[in-house]
């Protein structure tokens, strides 16, 4: 606001300066030059309220009026040097900057040449000599500079909007991955518990109601996660923030829920401190454990024990999940491990999965504690 008031003050001072210099005192054409200057300053004042189409149209019309006045001065003031003036060219230069910065491309392309011509022609409209030619060159330099600043600012804003759109798309994609992983985890647990309830229905019917309660709880958690993430994906206008969906504390809950379902027993070992970790690291560690436990339920036949180890050593976090089951055939076209590898790679980490010594399957991820220098 202060810069805007300063600009208006400078233009008003230039109008007064031109008047004191006698640029508006020429008989017949003085009032016309004063009117042109006031129109130019008035359009600058009104420019913030003009849109991307109205601004270049109004600026082009003003520049055309200025060219007509220059042509009229050329016809009737052969021996005079009173074609000069600074208020009108200064206002036209500012309008040139604004048109290049925020005018619609098609309209700006038509307005910019007319504005440039109106700025440069006025000094030499009456007589072409050394002084007027130098002034025309100075005006041309000012016009080119203004156009460059306006165009550069426009390209910078376009690039920022493109980056913001790419970031929103990336974040929505990330939330879609979250949606897949969370729902897959809960749904897999529901399937396992339902299968267990069917087996217990004939042998131990008293265990069926607790199993149904656990199924209901897992279904409610899946629906809550789905509503939360789908709501963010639908928010097309606002910024989608990367929220701390889970951390090291939630890893313990994952392991406890896995053991509560029945079947294999899961054990969690934590080594080191995890209080000062970035959200990206804690969320990714949670994701590794969740994906690994989901794969154990799906593919580890005859598994009796799962060991989850999360340790911190220096600037690295190691997450290791291993089981003692016999791996079933795993489809290579699935999104689980592939998505996990992409997620870990986003923060500069690495993940490996394969058979472990003594039988079973293991997933190990190494995550950097600091992700400041990582380009996602």
C-alpha positions in Angstrom: 0.0 0.0 0.0 2.8 2.4 0.8 4.5 1.7 -2.5 1.2 2.3 -4.3 0.7 5.7 -2.6 4.3 6.6 -3.4 3.7 5.8 -7.1 0.6 8.0 -7.2 2.5 10.8 -5.5 5.3 10.6 -8.0 3.0 10.7 -10.9 1.1 13.7 -9.5 4.4 15.5 -8.9 5.4 14.8 -12.5 2.1 16.4 -13.7 2.8 19.5 -11.6 6.5 19.5 -12.8 5.4 19.4 -16.5 3.0 22.3 -15.8 5.7 24.4 -14.2 8.1 23.5 -17.1 5.5 24.9 -19.6 4.7 21.7 -21.4 0.9 22.4 -21.0 1.1 26.1 -21.9 1.3 25.7 -25.7 -1.7 27.4 -27.4 -4.3 25.0 -28.8 -2.6 21.8 -27.7 -1.7 22.5 -24.0 -5.1 21.4 -22.7 -5.0 18.2 -24.9 -1.6 17.3 -23.4 -2.8 17.9 -19.9 -5.9 15.8 -20.5 -3.8 13.0 -21.9 -1.5 13.1 -18.8 -4.4 13.1 -16.4 -6.1 10.2 -18.3 -2.9 8.2 -18.0 -2.5 8.9 -14.3 -6.2 8.1 -13.7 -5.9 4.8 -15.5 -2.9 3.9 -13.3 -5.0 4.7 -10.2 -7.8 2.5 -11.5 -5.6 -0.3 -12.7 -5.9 -2.5 -9.5 -9.6 -2.8 -10.2 -9.2 -3.9 -13.8 -9.1 -7.5 -14.8 -6.7 -9.4 -17.1 -8.8 -8.3 -20.1 -10.0 -4.9 -19.2 -6.5 -3.6 -18.2 -4.8 -4.2 -21.6 -7.9 -3.0 -23.5 -7.9 0.3 -21.5 -4.1 0.7 -21.7 -4.2 0.1 -25.5 -7.0 2.7 -25.9 -5.0 5.2 -23.9 -1.8 4.5 -25.9 -3.8 5.0 -29.1 -5.1 8.4 -27.9 -1.4 9.3 -27.0 -0.3 8.4 -30.5 -3.1 10.5 -32.1 -2.0 13.4 -29.9 1.7 12.9 -31.0 0.6 12.9 -34.6 -1.4 16.1 -34.1 1.6 17.7 -32.5 3.8 16.6 -35.4 1.4 18.4 -37.9 1.1 21.7 -36.0 4.2 22.3 -34.0 7.1 22.2 -36.4 9.3 24.7 -34.7 8.5 23.9 -31.1 10.1 21.7 -28.5 7.1 21.5 -26.3 6.1 18.0 -27.2 8.0 16.8 -24.2 6.5 15.8 -20.8 7.2 13.1 -18.2 3.9 12.4 -16.5 2.2 10.7 -19.4 5.2 8.6 -20.5 5.8 7.5 -16.9 2.2 6.4 -16.5 2.4 4.6 -19.9 5.6 2.8 -18.8 3.9 1.7 -15.6 0.9 0.4 -17.5 3.2 -1.5 -19.8 4.7 -3.2 -16.8 1.2 -4.1 -15.4 -0.1 -5.4 -18.8 3.0 -7.6 -19.2 2.6 -8.9 -15.6 -1.1 -9.7 -15.4 -2.9 -9.0 -18.7 -4.4 -11.9 -20.6 -1.8 -13.1 -23.1 -3.8 -12.4 -26.3 -4.8 -8.9 -25.2 -1.4 -8.1 -23.8 0.3 -9.1 -27.0 -1.8 -6.4 -28.8 -1.4 -3.8 -26.1 2.3 -4.0 -25.5 3.5 -2.8 -28.9 1.1 0.1 -28.9 2.2 1.2 -25.4 5.8 0.9 -26.3 5.3 3.0 -29.5 3.3 5.7 -27.6 6.1 6.0 -25.1 9.0 6.3 -27.6 7.3 8.4 -30.3 6.3 11.4 -28.1 9.8 13.0 -27.7 10.4 12.9 -31.5 6.9 13.7 -32.6 7.7 17.3 -33.4 11.4 17.3 -34.3 14.1 14.7 -34.6 17.3 16.0 -33.3 20.0 14.9 -30.9 18.3 15.9 -27.7 14.9 14.4 -28.6 16.5 11.3 -30.0 18.4 10.8 -26.7 15.2 11.3 -24.8 13.4 8.8 -27.0 16.2 6.2 -26.4 15.9 6.8 -22.6 12.1 6.3 -22.8 12.7 3.2 -24.9 15.1 1.8 -22.3 12.6 2.5 -19.5 9.8 0.8 -21.5 12.0 -2.3 -22.2 13.0 -2.5 -18.5 9.4 -2.2 -17.4 8.3 -4.9 -19.9 11.1 -7.2 -18.7 10.2 -6.7 -15.1 6.5 -7.4 -15.8 7.2 -10.4 -17.9 9.7 -11.8 -15.5 7.3 -11.4 -12.6 4.6 -13.1 -14.7 6.7 -16.1 -15.4 7.8 -16.3 -11.8 4.1 -16.3 -10.7 3.3 -18.9 -13.3 6.1 -21.1 -12.1 5.0 -20.8 -8.5 1.5 -21.7 -9.4 2.8 -24.7 -11.4 4.9 -25.8 -8.5 2.0 -25.4 -6.1 -0.2 -27.5 -8.4 2.5 -30.1 -8.7 2.8 -30.2 -4.9 -0.9 -30.5 -4.4 -1.0 -33.4 -6.9 1.9 -35.1 -5.2 0.3 -34.7 -1.8 -3.0 -36.1 -3.1 -1.1 -39.0 -4.6 0.6 -39.5 -1.3 -2.8 -39.5 0.5 -4.1 -42.0 -2.1 -1.2 -44.3 -1.2 -2.1 -43.8 2.5 -5.6 -44.7 1.8 -4.6 -47.9 0.0 -2.2 -48.9 2.8 -4.5 -48.1 5.7 -7.5 -49.7 4.2 -5.6 -52.8 3.0 -4.2 -53.2 6.5 -7.6 -53.0 8.2 -9.4 -55.1 5.6 -6.8 -57.8 5.8 -7.2 -58.0 9.5 -11.0 -58.2 9.1 -10.6 -61.1 6.7 -8.3 -63.0 9.0 -10.6 -62.4 12.0 -13.7 -63.4 10.0 -11.9 -66.6 8.9 -11.0 -67.3 12.5 -14.6 -66.7 13.7 -15.9 -69.2 11.1 -13.5 -71.9 12.5 -14.4 -71.1 16.1 -18.2 -71.0 15.5 -18.5 -74.8 15.7 -15.7 -75.6 18.2 -15.9 -72.7 20.6 -18.9 -70.5 20.0 -18.3 -68.4 23.1 -15.3 -66.8 21.3 -17.3 -65.6 18.3 -18.8 -62.4 20.0 -15.3 -61.0 20.9 -14.1 -61.8 17.4 -17.1 -60.0 15.9 -16.3 -57.0 18.2 -12.8 -56.9 16.9 -14.1 -57.1 13.3 -16.4 -54.2 14.0 -13.6 -52.1 15.5 -11.3 -52.8 12.6 -14.1 -51.8 10.1 -14.8 -48.6 12.0 -11.1 -47.6 11.9 -10.9 -48.4 8.2 -14.0 -46.2 7.6 -12.6 -43.3 9.7 -9.3 -43.4 7.8 -11.1 -43.5 4.5 -13.4 -40.5 5.3 -10.4 -38.5 6.6 -8.3 -39.0 3.5 -11.1 -38.9 0.9 -12.2 -35.6 2.4 -8.7 -34.2 1.9 -8.6 -35.5 -1.7 -11.9 -33.8 -2.4 -10.6 -30.4 -1.1 -9.7 -29.1 -4.5 -9.4 -25.4 -3.5 -7.4 -25.5 -0.3 -3.9 -26.6 0.4 -3.6 -30.2 1.3 -1.3 -30.4 4.3 1.0 -33.2 5.1 -0.3 -34.2 8.5 1.5 -36.5 11.0 -0.8 -39.5 10.4 1.2 -41.8 12.6 4.5 -42.0 14.5 6.6 -44.4 16.6 3.8 -44.5 19.3 1.4 -45.9 16.7 3.9 -48.6 15.8 3.3 -50.1 19.2 -0.4 -50.1 18.6 0.0 -51.8 15.3 2.0 -54.6 16.9 -0.5 -55.0 19.7 -3.4 -55.1 17.3 -1.6 -57.7 15.2 -1.2 -60.0 18.2 -4.7 -59.4 19.4 -6.2 -60.8 16.2 -4.7 -64.2 17.0 -2.4 -66.6 15.1 1.1 -65.3 15.1 2.5 -63.4 18.1 4.3 -60.1 17.4 7.0 -58.6 19.5 8.3 -55.0 19.3 11.9 -53.9 20.2 12.8 -50.2 20.3 16.4 -49.1 20.5 17.3 -45.4 20.9 15.3 -42.2 21.3 12.7 -41.1 18.8 11.3 -37.9 20.2 13.0 -35.4 17.8 12.3 -37.2 14.6 10.7 -35.4 11.6 7.2 -36.2 10.8 8.2 -37.7 7.4 10.5 -40.2 9.1 8.0 -41.3 11.8 5.2 -41.7 9.3 7.4 -43.7 6.9 8.6 -46.0 9.7 4.9 -46.6 10.7 4.2 -47.3 7.0 7.0 -49.9 6.7 5.7 -51.8 9.8 2.1 -51.7 8.7 2.9 -52.9 5.2 5.2 -55.7 6.5 2.5 -56.9 9.0 -0.1 -56.8 6.3 2.1 -59.0 4.1 2.7 -61.4 7.0 -1.1 -61.9 7.3 -1.4 -62.4 3.5 1.6 -64.5 2.6 3.3 -66.0 5.6 2.0 -69.6 5.9 2.5 -71.2 9.3 3.9 -68.1 10.9 4.0 -68.2 14.7 6.2 -65.2 15.6 6.8 -61.8 14.1 9.6 -59.6 15.3 9.5 -55.8 14.8 12.7 -53.9 15.5 13.0 -50.1 15.3 16.4 -48.7 16.2 18.2 -45.4 15.9 21.9 -45.2 15.3 23.4 -41.8 14.7 21.6 -40.2 11.8 19.8 -43.3 10.6 16.7 -45.2 11.6 16.5 -48.9 10.8 13.1 -50.6 10.7 13.2 -54.4 10.5 10.2 -56.8 10.4 10.8 -60.5 10.1 8.7 -63.7 10.6 9.3 -67.4 10.8 6.6 -68.5 8.3 6.9 -70.0 4.9 6.4 -67.4 2.2 3.6 -68.0 -0.3 3.7 -66.9 -3.9 3.7 -63.1 -4.0 2.4 -61.3 -7.1 4.9 -58.9 -8.5 2.2 -56.6 -9.9 1.0 -55.6 -6.4 1.2 -52.0 -5.1 2.3 -52.8 -1.6 6.1 -53.2 -1.7 6.4 -51.1 -4.8 4.5 -48.2 -3.1 6.6 -48.8 0.0 9.8 -48.5 -1.9 8.6 -45.2 -3.5 7.5 -43.8 -0.2 10.9 -44.6 1.5 12.7 -43.3 -1.5 10.9 -39.9 -1.2 12.8 -39.2 2.0 16.2 -40.6 0.8 15.9 -44.0 2.4 16.1 -47.5 1.1 14.1 -50.7 1.6 14.9 -54.4 1.1 12.7 -57.5 1.3 13.5 -61.1 1.0 14.1 -64.5 2.8 15.9 -64.3 6.1 18.4 -66.8 7.6 16.6 -69.6 9.4 13.5 -69.4 7.3 10.8 -66.8 7.0 10.6 -63.4 5.3 12.0 -60.0 6.3 11.6 -56.4 5.4 14.3 -53.9 6.3 14.2 -50.1 5.7 16.9 -47.6 6.4 15.6 -44.0 6.9 17.7 -40.8 7.2 16.9 -38.8 10.4 17.2 -35.5 8.5 15.3 -35.1 5.2 16.1 -31.4 4.7 18.2 -32.0 1.6 16.0 -34.6 0.0 14.1 -33.6 -3.1 10.8 -35.3 -3.3 
